[in-house]
Amino acid sequence: MGTLVRITVYAGSADDAKAAFTRGFARIAELNRVFSDYDPGSELSRLQDGASVSADLGRVLRVAQAVAAETGGAYDITAGRLTALWRLRKVPADEDLKAARAASGFTKLKLLGDRVSLRVGMRLDAGGIAKGYAAAEALRALGVTRALVAVSGDLAIGDPPPGRAGWKIEAQGRVFELSNVSVSTSGSSEQYFEAGGKRYSHIVDPRTGWPLETARSVTVIHKDGAWADALSTALTVTANKSQVVCYTPTAQACDVEHSSRQ
């Protein structure tokens, strides 16, 4: 999925730890074959209208569509042609941008049972959701409970280390002590290019087709990894400041309190 993965475990022995690492990285490799749009052979890259989807892709698509509906399209897994255009690190031609927008839009994607219905020319980009899902799935695969999986800015956090109340996580200049949650940080401050005197982030607003031009980041704490990842992406698009947002019982420690339906 175009990033690095780090797994930390507390286990009863070195052999137990090595076995946990083997299971965790095997699960990451499996999910990379599903979600990577850097791999033309991945399930996501080969997906066509009417195809049946794997259980993992089906779960992620359902969360993606729920987050898209809840955020008015601020997160949209169908915006792959738009993100591919802006990955070229130049301002696209108007006609290319228009064609990419016409092929995008979460309302044009349907999941009926295990079969997907796609608009012709649509391309999916799971970059704003799959890493959070993968981190949580790898954590479950480890076979040990005292562990942390980091997939880039997406963390899946298990039981606390011995003798501690939680794992210490720094977000937006603050330190949180957390356990049994997922944490995702999305931001527009580090990955960008400049053209015509403007600064264009790697995060694209699917509603307009244009990248963010201001630097900000949002950290989301949520019990579900896919939701944390997709919501952090959506809130980075819509927020007017950098912040931490909680969808868990620890919300009193955050800027905004939410009671999640998930």
N, C-alpha and C positions, 0 to 999 in steps of 0.2 A: 504493500500500500504506500510505497514511497517514503517510508520513515523508519526510525529505529524503535526497537522494543526492548524494554528493560524489565526484568522480573526479580523481585526480592522476596525471599522466603525465610521463615524461621522453621526449622525442621528438627526432628529428633536426632538425625545423624547426617553426615555428608552424603551418604548413599541415598537417603530419603530426599535430600535437597536436589541431588542430581536427577533422581527419578521425577520429581516435581517439575524441574526445568524442562526435561524431555517432553513431558505431557503438555506443558504450557506452550512451548514453542511449536510442537506438532499441531496444536489447535490453531495457533497463529498462522502457520503455513497453510493449513486447510482453508482458513477464512480468506487468506490472500488470494487463493485460487478462485474464490467466489467473487470478491469485491474489488480487486485491483483494476483500475482503468489504465494502469501502466502496462498491464499484461494483456495483449490482444486475445489470449486464449482463456481468460478468466470467464466465469459464468456471466458476469455483468457485461463484459465487452461483447460477448456473443449473443446477448439477449435479443430476441426478435418477437414481434407481435404474435400472440397466440401460444408462446412457449410456456411450458410448465417450469416452475422455479423450485429450487431447493428449499428445505425448511429454513435455513439461515437467511437466504435472500428474501423469502416470503415474510419472515419476522421483521426484517429491516424495512422492507417496503411498507408494511403496515404502520410501523412507527413513523416513517418518513411522511406518509400521507396524513397521519393524525397531526403531526407537528405542523405540516404545511397548512392544514385547515385551521389549526388553532392560532397560527401566527399570520394568517392572511397571505401566505406565500413568501414570507421573509426567508423561510428555508424551503428549498424546492429541489428534490433529488433529480428532477427531470431537466435541470438546467445544464446538462453536460456539454451541449454544443456551445453555450455561452462561456462556460469556464474554459473550454478548450481554446476558444478564440483568444481569450485574454491571457492564457498561458504563453502565448507567443510574444508577450511583453511588448506589444505595440497596439495602438488604437486601431480597431478593425474598421474596414470599409463599411459604409452605411448599409449597403445591400447584404453584406455578410452578417452584420448584426441583426438586421431585420429578419433574415432567414432563420438565424439561430433562435430568435425570440419566438418566431412562428412555430418552431418545432418543440418549444418548451411549454411548460405549464402543468402543474400537478393535477388539474382537473382533466387533463387529457390522458392520464394514466389510470388504468383500472386493474384491480386484482380480484379475479373471480375464482374462489377456491385456490388452487395452486397454479392457475394460469393467468398470464398477464396480457393486458391489452395496451398497446403503445401506439401513439401517433407516428405515422410514417416519417422517418428522418430523426426521430427523437433519440437522444443519447442520455443515459443516466450517469450521474456522478455521485458516488457514495462517499466522497471525501469528507463531507461534513457530518457523517453519522456512523460509518463503518468502523472507525478506529475506536470509538467509545464502546460499540458492541463487541468488537474483538477483544478489547481489554477485559471486559466483564466475562466473556466466554473463556478466555485463557485463565482467569482467576478461578473459575469454576472447575476447570480441567486439572488444576494443579494437584488436587488430592490432599492439600494442606490448607488450613484456615488462616494461619498468620502469614499473610502475604500481601504484596502490592505489585500490580502490573501497570507499567507506564508505556503507552503507545503514543509517542509524541506528547501532545498536551492533554491527553486523555488518560485518566487514572482510574483503576478499579482497586478498591481498598477493602481488604478483608478484616479479620479480627486483629486487635492491637498486638504489637510486639510484647514480649514478656515484661511484666512490671510496669506497663504504660497504659494510659487511658485511651490512646489512639495513635495514629500515624500523624506526625507533624507535617502539614502541607502549607506552603506559602502561596498565597494568591492575592494579587493586587496590593502587594506590600503588607499584607496581614498574614498572621500564622493561625491556622486552624488545626485542631487535634481531632481527627476523624477516624471512624471505623465503619465497615460494612456499608459503604456508599460508593458512588461514582462521582468523579470530579472532571469537568471538561473546561478548558480555557480556549477560546477563540479570540483572535485579534488581528487588527489591520495595521499594526505598527511596524512589524519586522519584514514581511515579505511584500515588496512593492517595486514598481518601476516608475520612472518619470518621463513624461513626454509633453511637449508644448507648454512647459511651465507648470504642469499639474502632476500630482502624485496619485498613482493608481495602485490600490491594494490588490492582493490576490483574492480577496473576498468580494464576490460579485453579488449585488442586490438582484435577485431573480425577477423582481417586479419591474425593474427598469432596464435590466441588461447591462448596467454599468457598475464598475467596481466602486468600493468606498474610497473617498478621497481624504478622509480625516482619520487620524490615528486614535484607536480606542480598542479595548479588549473587555470581554465579559467572561467571568468564571461561573459555571453552574454546578451546584451540588444537588445530586438527584440519586435516588436508589437504583435507577435503571441507566445503564451505560449509553444505550442508543439515544434515549431521551436527553440525557445530559449533553451529549455531543451535538445533536441537532438543535436543541434549544440554545446552546451557547452560540452557535452559528447564527441563528435567527435573531437573537438578542443583540449580537454585535452589529447586525444590519440596522436594527431599529433603535438601539440605545443612543442617548446623547452624551453618555459619559462611561468611563470604565467602572465596573462594579462587580460585586459578587452577589449572585442570586441563588437562594436556597429553595428547593422543593422537598425538604425533609424536615423532621422535627428539630433540626439545628437551625431553623430559619431565624431564630431570635438573634443569632450572631451575625446576620447578613444585612445588606442594605434594604432588601425588599423581602417581605414575608409572603409565601405562597403556600396554599394547601393543594398538593397535586392530586389529580384524579387517578394517577397511575400507582 
